[in-house]
């Protein structure tokens, strides 16, 4: 019996490893209106935490999947949060999804909104 036939007949045989595919949706600046605004309280230049609580967002459109299995989205902040978090279309994740797979990347700000440390997800945002 050939190895190939044996692999098909034996369901416990592991599939061969294949490298993950990187899907490039484009530059964050071109997908959004001017990048992203906001740095977490106590955050420095290397710790960029952005408002990622679903409650402060609207017009949410899922555009892809992060390697951790969480969604990648385009969205706008609700009008009452735009002065704090920025105007126009933004790119990001939802804190509730991140919390389920990497809780250490999620924190809560003084107003009670969840924020995500995008650097821990390997996502770079241009802060203006």
C-alpha positions in Angstrom: 0.0 0.0 0.0 1.4 3.4 -1.0 2.0 6.2 1.6 -0.6 8.3 -0.2 -3.2 5.6 0.0 -2.4 4.9 3.7 -2.9 8.6 4.5 -6.3 8.6 2.9 -7.4 5.4 4.7 -6.0 6.5 8.1 -8.0 9.5 9.4 -5.5 10.1 12.3 -2.7 11.0 9.8 -1.9 14.7 10.1 -2.1 16.9 7.1 1.2 18.3 5.9 2.0 21.8 7.1 1.3 24.7 4.7 2.5 28.2 5.3 -0.3 30.7 6.1 -1.3 33.1 3.2 -0.9 36.8 3.7 -3.8 38.8 2.2 -2.9 42.4 1.6 -6.0 44.7 1.7 -3.9 47.8 1.1 -2.5 50.6 3.1 -4.5 51.5 6.2 -4.2 55.2 5.2 -5.8 54.6 1.8 -8.5 52.3 3.3 -9.4 54.9 5.9 -9.6 58.7 6.0 -6.2 59.8 7.3 -5.1 56.8 9.4 -6.1 56.3 13.0 -6.2 58.7 15.9 -5.8 58.1 19.7 -3.3 56.6 22.1 -4.4 54.9 25.3 -4.1 56.5 28.6 -0.6 55.8 29.9 0.3 54.5 26.5 3.6 55.5 25.0 4.9 55.7 21.5 5.3 51.9 21.4 2.0 51.0 23.0 -0.8 52.0 20.7 -4.2 51.1 22.2 -7.2 52.1 20.2 -10.9 52.3 21.1 -12.1 48.9 19.9 -15.3 48.5 21.8 -18.2 47.5 19.5 -20.5 49.9 21.4 -18.6 53.0 20.1 -18.6 52.0 16.4 -21.2 52.0 13.6 -21.3 51.1 9.9 -19.2 48.0 10.7 -18.1 46.0 7.6 -16.0 42.8 8.0 -13.3 42.8 5.3 -11.1 39.9 6.3 -9.8 37.5 8.9 -6.8 37.9 11.2 -4.6 34.8 11.6 -6.0 34.5 15.1 -9.4 34.0 13.6 -10.9 37.4 14.6 -12.5 39.7 12.1 -10.8 42.7 10.4 -13.2 45.5 9.9 -13.8 48.9 8.4 -16.0 51.1 10.6 -16.8 54.6 11.8 -17.0 55.8 15.3 -20.4 57.0 16.5 -20.9 60.8 16.3 -20.5 61.3 20.1 -17.0 59.5 20.0 -15.5 61.1 16.9 -13.8 64.0 18.6 -12.0 61.5 20.9 -11.3 58.6 18.4 -11.4 60.3 15.0 -13.6 61.0 12.1 -14.1 59.0 8.9 -13.7 55.4 8.0 -11.3 53.4 10.2 -9.6 49.9 10.1 -9.5 47.7 13.1 -10.8 44.8 15.2 -13.6 44.3 17.7 -12.4 44.1 21.3 -14.9 41.4 22.2 -13.5 39.1 19.5 -9.9 39.8 20.6 -10.7 39.2 24.2 -11.8 35.6 23.4 -8.5 34.7 21.8 -5.9 37.0 23.4 -7.3 38.7 26.5 -4.0 40.2 27.4 -4.3 42.5 24.4 -7.5 44.1 25.7 -7.8 46.7 28.5 -10.5 49.0 29.7 -10.1 52.8 29.8 -11.3 55.1 32.6 -14.7 55.5 30.8 -15.3 51.8 30.7 -14.6 51.2 27.0 -12.5 48.3 25.9 -9.3 49.1 24.0 -7.0 46.8 22.0 -3.2 46.9 21.9 -2.8 46.4 18.1 0.9 45.8 18.4 0.2 42.6 20.2 -1.9 41.5 17.2 0.9 42.4 14.8 -1.2 45.3 13.4 0.5 48.6 12.9 -1.6 51.8 12.9 -0.4 55.3 11.8 -1.2 57.6 14.7 -1.6 61.3 13.8 
